[in-house]
Amino acid sequence: MYTIIPKLSDYLRIKPFQIMKPAQLYDYKFHNDIEFMIKIGIEKGGLYKQAENDLNGLINLLEKELN
């Protein structure tokens, strides 16, 4: 993830918006990097959700034990 953001600044100008290096921006390597970033983000979201569910389950068990 942290390797892709600096690459974006090499290829894009934000204000005013302009694509600076279109050939590299649409290159398969950059596309692969973006795909990896998306998949890692999805997996990370799933892990966070699982951790949240686990913690909520533990909280419920502790509350039952205390009552």
All heavy atoms as TSV, in Angstrom:
chain	resi	resn	atom	element	x	y	z
A	1	MET	N	N	0.816	-1.185	0.000
A	1	MET	CA	C	0.000	0.000	0.000
A	1	MET	C	C	0.868	1.261	0.000
A	1	MET	O	O	0.586	2.215	-0.699
A	1	MET	CB	C	-0.878	-0.026	1.242
A	1	MET	CG	C	-2.304	0.206	0.982
A	1	MET	SD	S	-3.182	-0.146	2.507
A	1	MET	CE	C	-4.740	0.356	2.021
A	2	TYR	N	N	1.898	1.225	0.826
A	2	TYR	CA	C	2.735	2.405	0.959
A	2	TYR	C	C	3.648	2.609	-0.249
A	2	TYR	O	O	4.194	3.680	-0.423
A	2	TYR	CB	C	3.556	2.327	2.239
A	2	TYR	CG	C	2.685	2.365	3.469
A	2	TYR	CD1	C	2.519	1.234	4.254
A	2	TYR	CD2	C	2.006	3.516	3.817
A	2	TYR	CE1	C	1.707	1.267	5.372
A	2	TYR	CE2	C	1.189	3.561	4.928
A	2	TYR	CZ	C	1.045	2.435	5.701
A	2	TYR	OH	O	0.239	2.466	6.795
A	3	THR	N	N	3.792	1.588	-1.082
A	3	THR	CA	C	4.598	1.758	-2.286
A	3	THR	C	C	3.781	2.338	-3.433
A	3	THR	O	O	4.339	2.902	-4.356
A	3	THR	CB	C	5.215	0.421	-2.728
A	3	THR	OG1	O	4.158	-0.503	-3.001
A	3	THR	CG2	C	6.133	-0.142	-1.672
A	4	ILE	N	N	2.473	2.211	-3.372
A	4	ILE	CA	C	1.619	2.676	-4.461
A	4	ILE	C	C	1.350	4.169	-4.369
A	4	ILE	O	O	1.358	4.873	-5.378
A	4	ILE	CB	C	0.303	1.881	-4.483
A	4	ILE	CG1	C	0.617	0.427	-4.836
A	4	ILE	CG2	C	-0.677	2.463	-5.475
A	4	ILE	CD1	C	-0.510	-0.506	-4.672
A	5	ILE	N	N	1.134	4.685	-3.172
A	5	ILE	CA	C	0.816	6.104	-3.017
A	5	ILE	C	C	1.920	6.994	-3.584
A	5	ILE	O	O	1.627	7.931	-4.331
A	5	ILE	CB	C	0.474	6.424	-1.554
A	5	ILE	CG1	C	-0.839	5.711	-1.200
A	5	ILE	CG2	C	0.355	7.923	-1.325
A	5	ILE	CD1	C	-1.186	5.728	0.247
A	6	PRO	N	N	3.193	6.745	-3.278
A	6	PRO	CA	C	4.231	7.574	-3.913
A	6	PRO	C	C	4.253	7.454	-5.434
A	6	PRO	O	O	4.530	8.427	-6.133
A	6	PRO	CB	C	5.537	7.041	-3.315
A	6	PRO	CG	C	5.145	6.414	-2.042
A	6	PRO	CD	C	3.759	5.866	-2.268
A	7	LYS	N	N	3.912	6.280	-5.953
A	7	LYS	CA	C	3.863	6.116	-7.402
A	7	LYS	C	C	2.792	7.009	-8.013
A	7	LYS	O	O	2.976	7.564	-9.090
A	7	LYS	CB	C	3.586	4.659	-7.769
A	7	LYS	CG	C	4.748	3.735	-7.556
A	7	LYS	CD	C	4.365	2.325	-7.970
A	7	LYS	CE	C	5.470	1.359	-7.668
A	7	LYS	NZ	N	5.131	-0.003	-8.054
A	8	LEU	N	N	1.658	7.137	-7.323
A	8	LEU	CA	C	0.587	7.992	-7.835
A	8	LEU	C	C	1.066	9.423	-8.019
A	8	LEU	O	O	0.719	10.079	-8.990
A	8	LEU	CB	C	-0.617	7.969	-6.892
A	8	LEU	CG	C	-1.516	6.753	-6.987
A	8	LEU	CD1	C	-2.572	6.800	-5.902
A	8	LEU	CD2	C	-2.151	6.647	-8.344
A	9	SER	N	N	1.861	9.904	-7.080
A	9	SER	CA	C	2.335	11.284	-7.198
A	9	SER	C	C	3.315	11.444	-8.355
A	9	SER	O	O	3.501	12.548	-8.861
A	9	SER	CB	C	2.968	11.757	-5.886
A	9	SER	OG	O	4.149	11.030	-5.626
A	10	ASP	N	N	3.928	10.359	-8.795
A	10	ASP	CA	C	4.795	10.421	-9.976
A	10	ASP	C	C	3.980	10.510	-11.266
A	10	ASP	O	O	4.425	11.089	-12.250
A	10	ASP	CB	C	5.691	9.180	-10.066
A	10	ASP	CG	C	6.781	9.158	-9.024
A	10	ASP	OD1	O	7.100	10.233	-8.466
A	10	ASP	OD2	O	7.309	8.067	-8.763
A	11	TYR	N	N	2.792	9.918	-11.253
A	11	TYR	CA	C	2.004	9.812	-12.471
A	11	TYR	C	C	0.906	10.857	-12.606
A	11	TYR	O	O	0.453	11.136	-13.710
A	11	TYR	CB	C	1.360	8.428	-12.566
A	11	TYR	CG	C	2.344	7.291	-12.490
A	11	TYR	CD1	C	2.062	6.135	-11.799
A	11	TYR	CD2	C	3.582	7.370	-13.111
A	11	TYR	CE1	C	2.964	5.088	-11.730
A	11	TYR	CE2	C	4.482	6.332	-13.035
A	11	TYR	CZ	C	4.173	5.191	-12.350
A	11	TYR	OH	O	5.063	4.164	-12.288
A	12	LEU	N	N	0.444	11.393	-11.461
A	12	LEU	CA	C	-0.693	12.308	-11.483
A	12	LEU	C	C	-0.342	13.652	-10.847
A	12	LEU	O	O	0.369	13.698	-9.859
A	12	LEU	CB	C	-1.864	11.717	-10.690
A	12	LEU	CG	C	-2.407	10.370	-11.147
A	12	LEU	CD1	C	-3.450	9.884	-10.157
A	12	LEU	CD2	C	-2.992	10.459	-12.530
A	13	ARG	N	N	-0.869	14.699	-11.414
A	13	ARG	CA	C	-0.854	16.004	-10.766
A	13	ARG	C	C	-2.266	16.200	-10.234
A	13	ARG	O	O	-3.237	16.036	-10.962
A	13	ARG	CB	C	-0.510	17.117	-11.747
A	13	ARG	CG	C	-0.504	18.488	-11.065
A	13	ARG	CD	C	-0.439	19.619	-12.041
A	13	ARG	NE	N	0.783	19.553	-12.830
A	13	ARG	CZ	C	0.996	20.306	-13.910
A	13	ARG	NH1	N	0.062	21.144	-14.326
A	13	ARG	NH2	N	2.097	20.205	-14.583
A	14	ILE	N	N	-2.363	16.583	-8.964
A	14	ILE	CA	C	-3.673	16.698	-8.333
A	14	ILE	C	C	-4.362	18.009	-8.708
A	14	ILE	O	O	-5.510	18.022	-9.113
A	14	ILE	CB	C	-3.556	16.558	-6.801
A	14	ILE	CG1	C	-2.904	15.224	-6.436
A	14	ILE	CG2	C	-4.909	16.701	-6.129
A	14	ILE	CD1	C	-3.646	14.001	-6.917
A	15	LYS	N	N	-3.662	19.139	-8.530
A	15	LYS	CA	C	-4.251	20.446	-8.848
A	15	LYS	C	C	-3.321	21.214	-9.756
A	15	LYS	O	O	-2.205	21.501	-9.342
A	15	LYS	CB	C	-4.496	21.256	-7.578
A	15	LYS	CG	C	-5.682	20.783	-6.799
A	15	LYS	CD	C	-6.000	21.764	-5.696
A	15	LYS	CE	C	-7.236	21.318	-4.956
A	15	LYS	NZ	N	-7.608	22.248	-3.923
A	16	PRO	N	N	-3.740	21.570	-10.901
A	16	PRO	CA	C	-4.919	21.064	-11.613
A	16	PRO	C	C	-4.673	19.619	-12.023
A	16	PRO	O	O	-3.542	19.223	-12.306
A	16	PRO	CB	C	-5.034	21.971	-12.830
A	16	PRO	CG	C	-3.634	22.421	-13.093
A	16	PRO	CD	C	-2.965	22.491	-11.743
A	17	PHE	N	N	-5.734	18.843	-12.044
A	17	PHE	CA	C	-5.588	17.426	-12.338
A	17	PHE	C	C	-5.032	17.224	-13.744
A	17	PHE	O	O	-5.502	17.799	-14.709
A	17	PHE	CB	C	-6.929	16.693	-12.213
A	17	PHE	CG	C	-6.791	15.228	-12.478
A	17	PHE	CD1	C	-6.277	14.402	-11.503
A	17	PHE	CD2	C	-7.144	14.698	-13.705
A	17	PHE	CE1	C	-6.119	13.042	-11.742
A	17	PHE	CE2	C	-6.992	13.335	-13.953
A	17	PHE	CZ	C	-6.477	12.515	-12.969
A	18	GLN	N	N	-3.998	16.391	-13.813
A	18	GLN	CA	C	-3.407	16.049	-15.101
A	18	GLN	C	C	-2.645	14.738	-14.947
A	18	GLN	O	O	-1.958	14.528	-13.951
A	18	GLN	CB	C	-2.442	17.146	-15.552
A	18	GLN	CG	C	-1.834	16.891	-16.903
A	18	GLN	CD	C	-0.879	18.023	-17.316
A	18	GLN	OE1	O	-0.663	18.975	-16.570
A	18	GLN	NE2	N	-0.318	17.898	-18.493
A	19	ILE	N	N	-2.792	13.871	-15.924
A	19	ILE	CA	C	-2.014	12.635	-15.947
A	19	ILE	C	C	-0.667	12.970	-16.564
A	19	ILE	O	O	-0.583	13.430	-17.700
A	19	ILE	CB	C	-2.726	11.534	-16.748
A	19	ILE	CG1	C	-4.045	11.187	-16.066
A	19	ILE	CG2	C	-1.843	10.301	-16.867
A	19	ILE	CD1	C	-4.913	10.219	-16.836
A	20	MET	N	N	0.401	12.758	-15.790
A	20	MET	CA	C	1.726	13.161	-16.220
A	20	MET	C	C	2.431	12.080	-17.041
A	20	MET	O	O	3.155	12.386	-17.964
A	20	MET	CB	C	2.593	13.522	-15.001
A	20	MET	CG	C	1.973	14.604	-14.128
A	20	MET	SD	S	1.518	16.106	-15.020
A	20	MET	CE	C	3.122	16.741	-15.436
A	21	LYS	N	N	2.243	10.834	-16.670
A	21	LYS	CA	C	2.907	9.724	-17.359
A	21	LYS	C	C	1.873	8.655	-17.708
A	21	LYS	O	O	1.786	7.612	-17.064
A	21	LYS	CB	C	4.003	9.124	-16.474
A	21	LYS	CG	C	5.127	10.080	-16.132
A	21	LYS	CD	C	6.135	9.392	-15.243
A	21	LYS	CE	C	7.260	10.339	-14.862
A	21	LYS	NZ	N	8.220	9.707	-13.959
A	22	PRO	N	N	1.065	8.891	-18.729
A	22	PRO	CA	C	-0.029	7.954	-19.029
A	22	PRO	C	C	0.444	6.537	-19.344
A	22	PRO	O	O	-0.204	5.576	-18.946
A	22	PRO	CB	C	-0.730	8.566	-20.230
A	22	PRO	CG	C	0.010	9.791	-20.589
A	22	PRO	CD	C	1.102	10.013	-19.616
A	23	ALA	N	N	1.569	6.406	-20.007
A	23	ALA	CA	C	2.032	5.061	-20.368
A	23	ALA	C	C	2.315	4.231	-19.124
A	23	ALA	O	O	1.917	3.067	-19.040
A	23	ALA	CB	C	3.277	5.145	-21.246
A	24	GLN	N	N	2.967	4.824	-18.138
A	24	GLN	CA	C	3.268	4.096	-16.910
A	24	GLN	C	C	2.020	3.891	-16.054
A	24	GLN	O	O	1.878	2.871	-15.394
A	24	GLN	CB	C	4.331	4.829	-16.079
A	24	GLN	CG	C	5.717	4.764	-16.672
A	24	GLN	CD	C	5.993	5.916	-17.647
A	24	GLN	OE1	O	5.109	6.678	-17.993
A	24	GLN	NE2	N	7.227	6.019	-18.099
A	25	LEU	N	N	1.127	4.876	-16.065
A	25	LEU	CA	C	-0.087	4.776	-15.264
A	25	LEU	C	C	-0.959	3.614	-15.721
A	25	LEU	O	O	-1.601	2.943	-14.915
A	25	LEU	CB	C	-0.871	6.087	-15.328
A	25	LEU	CG	C	-2.104	6.169	-14.449
A	25	LEU	CD1	C	-1.726	6.078	-12.979
A	25	LEU	CD2	C	-2.854	7.456	-14.716
A	26	TYR	N	N	-0.988	3.347	-16.999
A	26	TYR	CA	C	-1.816	2.272	-17.537
A	26	TYR	C	C	-1.017	1.000	-17.807
A	26	TYR	O	O	-1.517	0.067	-18.423
A	26	TYR	CB	C	-2.534	2.741	-18.806
A	26	TYR	CG	C	-3.490	3.871	-18.504
A	26	TYR	CD1	C	-3.217	5.168	-18.907
A	26	TYR	CD2	C	-4.655	3.638	-17.779
A	26	TYR	CE1	C	-4.090	6.207	-18.610
A	26	TYR	CE2	C	-5.526	4.667	-17.472
A	26	TYR	CZ	C	-5.238	5.950	-17.897
A	26	TYR	OH	O	-6.089	6.973	-17.593
A	27	ASP	N	N	0.186	0.950	-17.317
A	27	ASP	CA	C	1.053	-0.209	-17.461
A	27	ASP	C	C	0.528	-1.366	-16.599
A	27	ASP	O	O	-0.093	-1.152	-15.556
A	27	ASP	CB	C	2.472	0.190	-17.008
A	27	ASP	CG	C	3.456	-0.933	-17.161
A	27	ASP	OD1	O	3.848	-1.230	-18.304
A	27	ASP	OD2	O	3.822	-1.516	-16.122
A	28	TYR	N	N	0.780	-2.573	-17.017
A	28	TYR	CA	C	0.278	-3.738	-16.280
A	28	TYR	C	C	0.870	-3.819	-14.869
A	28	TYR	O	O	0.205	-4.279	-13.943
A	28	TYR	CB	C	0.534	-5.032	-17.051
A	28	TYR	CG	C	1.944	-5.559	-16.940
A	28	TYR	CD1	C	2.282	-6.483	-15.959
A	28	TYR	CD2	C	2.946	-5.123	-17.802
A	28	TYR	CE1	C	3.569	-6.963	-15.842
A	28	TYR	CE2	C	4.232	-5.593	-17.691
A	28	TYR	CZ	C	4.546	-6.510	-16.708
A	28	TYR	OH	O	5.833	-6.974	-16.591
A	29	LYS	N	N	2.100	-3.366	-14.686
A	29	LYS	CA	C	2.712	-3.432	-13.354
A	29	LYS	C	C	1.962	-2.541	-12.365
A	29	LYS	O	O	1.702	-2.935	-11.235
A	29	LYS	CB	C	4.179	-3.022	-13.416
A	29	LYS	CG	C	5.050	-4.016	-14.139
A	29	LYS	CD	C	6.490	-3.535	-14.178
A	29	LYS	CE	C	7.339	-4.491	-14.974
A	29	LYS	NZ	N	8.729	-4.042	-15.057
A	30	PHE	N	N	1.637	-1.342	-12.794
A	30	PHE	CA	C	0.893	-0.434	-11.925
A	30	PHE	C	C	-0.499	-0.985	-11.658
A	30	PHE	O	O	-0.995	-0.928	-10.538
A	30	PHE	CB	C	0.826	0.959	-12.547
A	30	PHE	CG	C	0.225	1.978	-11.630
A	30	PHE	CD1	C	0.943	2.467	-10.557
A	30	PHE	CD2	C	-1.058	2.434	-11.829
A	30	PHE	CE1	C	0.392	3.392	-9.692
A	30	PHE	CE2	C	-1.627	3.362	-10.981
A	30	PHE	CZ	C	-0.895	3.849	-9.895
A	31	HIS	N	N	-1.115	-1.553	-12.683
A	31	HIS	CA	C	-2.437	-2.172	-12.527
A	31	HIS	C	C	-2.370	-3.304	-11.494
A	31	HIS	O	O	-3.247	-3.424	-10.635
A	31	HIS	CB	C	-2.939	-2.692	-13.875
A	31	HIS	CG	C	-4.269	-3.351	-13.793
A	31	HIS	ND1	N	-5.446	-2.664	-13.722
A	31	HIS	CD2	C	-4.597	-4.666	-13.760
A	31	HIS	CE1	C	-6.456	-3.520	-13.638
A	31	HIS	NE2	N	-5.959	-4.735	-13.671
A	32	ASN	N	N	-1.327	-4.118	-11.570
A	32	ASN	CA	C	-1.156	-5.197	-10.593
A	32	ASN	C	C	-1.032	-4.640	-9.181
A	32	ASN	O	O	-1.611	-5.187	-8.240
A	32	ASN	CB	C	0.082	-6.030	-10.921
A	32	ASN	CG	C	-0.112	-6.918	-12.126
A	32	ASN	OD1	O	-1.220	-7.119	-12.599
A	32	ASN	ND2	N	0.987	-7.434	-12.644
A	33	ASP	N	N	-0.255	-3.566	-9.018
A	33	ASP	CA	C	-0.105	-2.937	-7.703
A	33	ASP	C	C	-1.450	-2.493	-7.151
A	33	ASP	O	O	-1.748	-2.692	-5.970
A	33	ASP	CB	C	0.843	-1.736	-7.773
A	33	ASP	CG	C	2.288	-2.133	-7.978
A	33	ASP	OD1	O	2.632	-3.305	-7.744
A	33	ASP	OD2	O	3.080	-1.249	-8.377
A	34	ILE	N	N	-2.265	-1.879	-7.991
A	34	ILE	CA	C	-3.590	-1.419	-7.561
A	34	ILE	C	C	-4.463	-2.614	-7.171
A	34	ILE	O	O	-5.157	-2.586	-6.145
A	34	ILE	CB	C	-4.279	-0.577	-8.663
A	34	ILE	CG1	C	-3.488	0.689	-8.946
A	34	ILE	CG2	C	-5.725	-0.272	-8.295
A	34	ILE	CD1	C	-3.445	1.677	-7.808
A	35	GLU	N	N	-4.428	-3.676	-7.954
A	35	GLU	CA	C	-5.211	-4.880	-7.639
A	35	GLU	C	C	-4.782	-5.478	-6.305
A	35	GLU	O	O	-5.623	-5.864	-5.496
A	35	GLU	CB	C	-5.060	-5.925	-8.750
A	35	GLU	CG	C	-5.769	-5.568	-10.032
A	35	GLU	CD	C	-7.282	-5.656	-9.912
A	35	GLU	OE1	O	-7.798	-6.495	-9.149
A	35	GLU	OE2	O	-7.949	-4.858	-10.579
A	36	PHE	N	N	-3.468	-5.539	-6.067
A	36	PHE	CA	C	-2.974	-6.051	-4.789
A	36	PHE	C	C	-3.452	-5.183	-3.640
A	36	PHE	O	O	-3.862	-5.679	-2.588
A	36	PHE	CB	C	-1.443	-6.135	-4.768
A	36	PHE	CG	C	-0.882	-7.270	-5.580
A	36	PHE	CD1	C	0.179	-7.052	-6.438
A	36	PHE	CD2	C	-1.409	-8.546	-5.486
A	36	PHE	CE1	C	0.712	-8.090	-7.191
A	36	PHE	CE2	C	-0.884	-9.594	-6.234
A	36	PHE	CZ	C	0.175	-9.363	-7.086
A	37	MET	N	N	-3.398	-3.873	-3.811
A	37	MET	CA	C	-3.822	-2.955	-2.768
A	37	MET	C	C	-5.302	-3.158	-2.434
A	37	MET	O	O	-5.687	-3.182	-1.267
A	37	MET	CB	C	-3.570	-1.509	-3.195
A	37	MET	CG	C	-3.844	-0.511	-2.098
A	37	MET	SD	S	-3.445	1.177	-2.555
A	37	MET	CE	C	-4.828	1.574	-3.611
A	38	ILE	N	N	-6.121	-3.328	-3.454
A	38	ILE	CA	C	-7.553	-3.556	-3.242
A	38	ILE	C	C	-7.779	-4.867	-2.493
A	38	ILE	O	O	-8.535	-4.919	-1.522
A	38	ILE	CB	C	-8.305	-3.543	-4.585
A	38	ILE	CG1	C	-8.307	-2.124	-5.161
A	38	ILE	CG2	C	-9.722	-4.087	-4.437
A	38	ILE	CD1	C	-8.756	-2.046	-6.606
A	39	LYS	N	N	-7.097	-5.931	-2.925
A	39	LYS	CA	C	-7.291	-7.233	-2.281
A	39	LYS	C	C	-6.809	-7.223	-0.840
A	39	LYS	O	O	-7.455	-7.794	0.039
A	39	LYS	CB	C	-6.588	-8.322	-3.086
A	39	LYS	CG	C	-7.306	-8.607	-4.383
A	39	LYS	CD	C	-6.645	-9.665	-5.213
A	39	LYS	CE	C	-7.431	-9.791	-6.507
A	39	LYS	NZ	N	-6.999	-10.840	-7.353
A	40	ILE	N	N	-5.693	-6.565	-0.573
A	40	ILE	CA	C	-5.192	-6.470	0.794
A	40	ILE	C	C	-6.177	-5.683	1.654
A	40	ILE	O	O	-6.444	-6.050	2.794
A	40	ILE	CB	C	-3.787	-5.837	0.808
A	40	ILE	CG1	C	-2.775	-6.831	0.246
A	40	ILE	CG2	C	-3.388	-5.408	2.222
A	40	ILE	CD1	C	-1.402	-6.241	-0.008
A	41	GLY	N	N	-6.730	-4.613	1.100
A	41	GLY	CA	C	-7.717	-3.826	1.834
A	41	GLY	C	C	-8.952	-4.631	2.174
A	41	GLY	O	O	-9.483	-4.535	3.290
A	42	ILE	N	N	-9.417	-5.428	1.244
A	42	ILE	CA	C	-10.591	-6.279	1.481
A	42	ILE	C	C	-10.287	-7.307	2.564
A	42	ILE	O	O	-11.086	-7.516	3.486
A	42	ILE	CB	C	-11.047	-6.949	0.168
A	42	ILE	CG1	C	-11.630	-5.898	-0.776
A	42	ILE	CG2	C	-12.042	-8.076	0.443
A	42	ILE	CD1	C	-11.869	-6.397	-2.189
A	43	GLU	N	N	-9.116	-7.953	2.469
A	43	GLU	CA	C	-8.742	-8.941	3.477
A	43	GLU	C	C	-8.592	-8.294	4.851
A	43	GLU	O	O	-9.018	-8.859	5.861
A	43	GLU	CB	C	-7.442	-9.636	3.076
A	43	GLU	CG	C	-7.612	-10.600	1.929
A	43	GLU	CD	C	-6.311	-11.282	1.539
A	43	GLU	OE1	O	-5.381	-11.341	2.372
A	43	GLU	OE2	O	-6.221	-11.758	0.397
A	44	LYS	N	N	-7.988	-7.126	4.888
A	44	LYS	CA	C	-7.803	-6.420	6.156
A	44	LYS	C	C	-9.155	-6.062	6.763
A	44	LYS	O	O	-9.351	-6.200	7.972
A	44	LYS	CB	C	-6.955	-5.165	5.935
A	44	LYS	CG	C	-6.564	-4.468	7.206
A	44	LYS	CD	C	-5.507	-3.405	6.985
A	44	LYS	CE	C	-6.019	-2.277	6.150
A	44	LYS	NZ	N	-5.125	-1.113	6.121
A	45	GLY	N	N	-10.091	-5.622	5.939
A	45	GLY	CA	C	-11.430	-5.319	6.423
A	45	GLY	C	C	-12.093	-6.543	7.037
A	45	GLY	O	O	-12.758	-6.454	8.074
A	46	GLY	N	N	-11.911	-7.688	6.404
A	46	GLY	CA	C	-12.459	-8.935	6.936
A	46	GLY	C	C	-11.831	-9.314	8.273
A	46	GLY	O	O	-12.518	-9.781	9.186
A	47	LEU	N	N	-10.528	-9.108	8.385
A	47	LEU	CA	C	-9.846	-9.411	9.641
A	47	LEU	C	C	-10.306	-8.488	10.757
A	47	LEU	O	O	-10.499	-8.923	11.903
A	47	LEU	CB	C	-8.324	-9.303	9.463
A	47	LEU	CG	C	-7.680	-10.378	8.593
A	47	LEU	CD1	C	-6.219	-10.040	8.334
A	47	LEU	CD2	C	-7.813	-11.745	9.236
A	48	TYR	N	N	-10.491	-7.207	10.445
A	48	TYR	CA	C	-11.002	-6.272	11.448
A	48	TYR	C	C	-12.406	-6.662	11.902
A	48	TYR	O	O	-12.720	-6.600	13.088
A	48	TYR	CB	C	-11.013	-4.845	10.909
A	48	TYR	CG	C	-9.665	-4.192	10.805
A	48	TYR	CD1	C	-9.445	-3.201	9.868
A	48	TYR	CD2	C	-8.604	-4.536	11.643
A	48	TYR	CE1	C	-8.207	-2.574	9.759
A	48	TYR	CE2	C	-7.372	-3.924	11.538
A	48	TYR	CZ	C	-7.178	-2.936	10.598
A	48	TYR	OH	O	-5.962	-2.327	10.503
A	49	LYS	N	N	-13.245	-7.057	10.965
A	49	LYS	CA	C	-14.605	-7.463	11.297
A	49	LYS	C	C	-14.587	-8.715	12.174
A	49	LYS	O	O	-15.346	-8.808	13.144
A	49	LYS	CB	C	-15.406	-7.702	10.009
A	49	LYS	CG	C	-16.858	-7.955	10.254
A	49	LYS	CD	C	-17.520	-6.742	10.865
A	49	LYS	CE	C	-18.990	-6.975	11.078
A	49	LYS	NZ	N	-19.588	-5.948	11.916
A	50	GLN	N	N	-13.724	-9.668	11.851
A	50	GLN	CA	C	-13.618	-10.889	12.650
A	50	GLN	C	C	-13.132	-10.568	14.060
A	50	GLN	O	O	-13.646	-11.095	15.047
A	50	GLN	CB	C	-12.679	-11.902	11.987
A	50	GLN	CG	C	-12.574	-13.214	12.735
A	50	GLN	CD	C	-13.905	-13.934	12.832
A	50	GLN	OE1	O	-14.621	-14.057	11.855
A	50	GLN	NE2	N	-14.256	-14.396	14.024
A	51	ALA	N	N	-12.148	-9.670	14.176
A	51	ALA	CA	C	-11.657	-9.266	15.491
A	51	ALA	C	C	-12.757	-8.583	16.290
A	51	ALA	O	O	-12.910	-8.830	17.503
A	51	ALA	CB	C	-10.446	-8.346	15.344
A	52	GLU	N	N	-13.538	-7.739	15.629
A	52	GLU	CA	C	-14.662	-7.071	16.299
A	52	GLU	C	C	-15.670	-8.089	16.812
A	52	GLU	O	O	-16.140	-8.009	17.954
A	52	GLU	CB	C	-15.330	-6.091	15.347
A	52	GLU	CG	C	-16.515	-5.373	15.939
A	52	GLU	CD	C	-17.237	-4.478	14.933
A	52	GLU	OE1	O	-17.061	-4.672	13.705
A	52	GLU	OE2	O	-17.982	-3.601	15.389
A	53	ASN	N	N	-16.004	-9.069	15.976
A	53	ASN	CA	C	-16.949	-10.114	16.382
A	53	ASN	C	C	-16.411	-10.922	17.560
A	53	ASN	O	O	-17.148	-11.230	18.501
A	53	ASN	CB	C	-17.269	-11.041	15.211
A	53	ASN	CG	C	-18.072	-10.359	14.132
A	53	ASN	OD1	O	-18.720	-9.336	14.365
A	53	ASN	ND2	N	-18.029	-10.896	12.926
A	54	ASP	N	N	-15.120	-11.275	17.504
A	54	ASP	CA	C	-14.504	-12.030	18.597
A	54	ASP	C	C	-14.542	-11.235	19.898
A	54	ASP	O	O	-14.864	-11.774	20.958
A	54	ASP	CB	C	-13.062	-12.406	18.259
A	54	ASP	CG	C	-12.961	-13.419	17.130
A	54	ASP	OD1	O	-13.988	-14.039	16.776
A	54	ASP	OD2	O	-11.851	-13.582	16.590
A	55	LEU	N	N	-14.196	-9.965	19.829
A	55	LEU	CA	C	-14.198	-9.126	21.028
A	55	LEU	C	C	-15.606	-8.950	21.584
A	55	LEU	O	O	-15.804	-8.991	22.806
A	55	LEU	CB	C	-13.572	-7.765	20.732
A	55	LEU	CG	C	-12.055	-7.781	20.506
A	55	LEU	CD1	C	-11.585	-6.429	19.999
A	55	LEU	CD2	C	-11.333	-8.165	21.776
A	56	ASN	N	N	-16.579	-8.767	20.716
A	56	ASN	CA	C	-17.971	-8.659	21.179
A	56	ASN	C	C	-18.427	-9.943	21.854
A	56	ASN	O	O	-19.146	-9.921	22.856
A	56	ASN	CB	C	-18.902	-8.285	20.033
A	56	ASN	CG	C	-18.790	-6.825	19.654
A	56	ASN	OD1	O	-18.452	-5.984	20.483
A	56	ASN	ND2	N	-19.056	-6.516	18.393
A	57	GLY	N	N	-18.005	-11.073	21.314
A	57	GLY	CA	C	-18.331	-12.356	21.937
A	57	GLY	C	C	-17.703	-12.479	23.315
A	57	GLY	O	O	-18.347	-12.943	24.268
A	58	LEU	N	N	-16.451	-12.051	23.451
A	58	LEU	CA	C	-15.789	-12.087	24.754
A	58	LEU	C	C	-16.465	-11.150	25.751
A	58	LEU	O	O	-16.640	-11.495	26.926
A	58	LEU	CB	C	-14.316	-11.711	24.604
A	58	LEU	CG	C	-13.435	-12.749	23.918
A	58	LEU	CD1	C	-12.051	-12.173	23.641
A	58	LEU	CD2	C	-13.321	-14.004	24.776
A	59	ILE	N	N	-16.851	-9.980	25.282
A	59	ILE	CA	C	-17.559	-9.028	26.152
A	59	ILE	C	C	-18.866	-9.627	26.642
A	59	ILE	O	O	-19.195	-9.530	27.826
A	59	ILE	CB	C	-17.785	-7.691	25.424
A	59	ILE	CG1	C	-16.461	-6.953	25.232
A	59	ILE	CG2	C	-18.787	-6.813	26.168
A	59	ILE	CD1	C	-16.519	-5.764	24.286
A	60	ASN	N	N	-19.593	-10.263	25.748
A	60	ASN	CA	C	-20.868	-10.895	26.137
A	60	ASN	C	C	-20.636	-11.994	27.181
A	60	ASN	O	O	-21.399	-12.107	28.145
A	60	ASN	CB	C	-21.595	-11.472	24.916
A	60	ASN	CG	C	-22.175	-10.401	24.031
A	60	ASN	OD1	O	-22.447	-9.282	24.481
A	60	ASN	ND2	N	-22.358	-10.714	22.772
A	61	LEU	N	N	-19.591	-12.801	26.989
A	61	LEU	CA	C	-19.280	-13.851	27.947
A	61	LEU	C	C	-18.897	-13.271	29.305
A	61	LEU	O	O	-19.323	-13.764	30.352
A	61	LEU	CB	C	-18.150	-14.739	27.431
A	61	LEU	CG	C	-18.480	-15.664	26.262
A	61	LEU	CD1	C	-17.217	-16.345	25.743
A	61	LEU	CD2	C	-19.516	-16.701	26.695
A	62	LEU	N	N	-18.129	-12.195	29.304
A	62	LEU	CA	C	-17.744	-11.547	30.561
A	62	LEU	C	C	-18.956	-10.942	31.263
A	62	LEU	O	O	-19.084	-11.053	32.496
A	62	LEU	CB	C	-16.706	-10.450	30.291
A	62	LEU	CG	C	-15.299	-10.930	29.967
A	62	LEU	CD1	C	-14.438	-9.756	29.470
A	62	LEU	CD2	C	-14.651	-11.598	31.170
A	63	GLU	N	N	-19.842	-10.331	30.509
A	63	GLU	CA	C	-21.039	-9.759	31.110
A	63	GLU	C	C	-21.916	-10.836	31.724
A	63	GLU	O	O	-22.472	-10.654	32.819
A	63	GLU	CB	C	-21.825	-8.953	30.063
A	63	GLU	CG	C	-21.165	-7.633	29.702
A	63	GLU	CD	C	-21.859	-6.910	28.555
A	63	GLU	OE1	O	-22.675	-7.526	27.838
A	63	GLU	OE2	O	-21.555	-5.707	28.374
A	64	LYS	N	N	-22.054	-11.986	31.067
A	64	LYS	CA	C	-22.835	-13.094	31.609
A	64	LYS	C	C	-22.188	-13.618	32.883
A	64	LYS	O	O	-22.874	-13.950	33.859
A	64	LYS	CB	C	-22.957	-14.225	30.577
A	64	LYS	CG	C	-23.910	-13.932	29.461
A	64	LYS	CD	C	-23.957	-15.098	28.479
A	64	LYS	CE	C	-24.836	-14.746	27.303
A	64	LYS	NZ	N	-24.853	-15.829	26.298
A	65	GLU	N	N	-20.870	-13.699	32.885
A	65	GLU	CA	C	-20.145	-14.215	34.050
A	65	GLU	C	C	-20.285	-13.270	35.250
A	65	GLU	O	O	-20.394	-13.713	36.391
A	65	GLU	CB	C	-18.667	-14.392	33.705
A	65	GLU	CG	C	-17.850	-15.134	34.734
A	65	GLU	CD	C	-18.257	-16.594	34.874
A	65	GLU	OE1	O	-18.705	-17.221	33.899
A	65	GLU	OE2	O	-18.116	-17.106	36.000
A	66	LEU	N	N	-20.312	-11.977	34.979
A	66	LEU	CA	C	-20.404	-10.992	36.054
A	66	LEU	C	C	-21.820	-10.883	36.611
A	66	LEU	O	O	-22.008	-10.432	37.745
A	66	LEU	CB	C	-19.936	-9.616	35.569
A	66	LEU	CG	C	-18.438	-9.503	35.265
A	66	LEU	CD1	C	-18.119	-8.169	34.628
A	66	LEU	CD2	C	-17.621	-9.711	36.531
A	67	ASN	N	N	-22.809	-11.277	35.854
A	67	ASN	CA	C	-24.211	-11.207	36.314
A	67	ASN	C	C	-24.556	-12.463	36.987
A	67	ASN	O	O	-24.730	-13.033	37.774
A	67	ASN	CB	C	-25.177	-10.989	35.154
A	67	ASN	CG	C	-25.006	-9.600	34.548
A	67	ASN	OD1	O	-24.656	-8.668	35.242
A	67	ASN	ND2	N	-25.257	-9.500	33.265
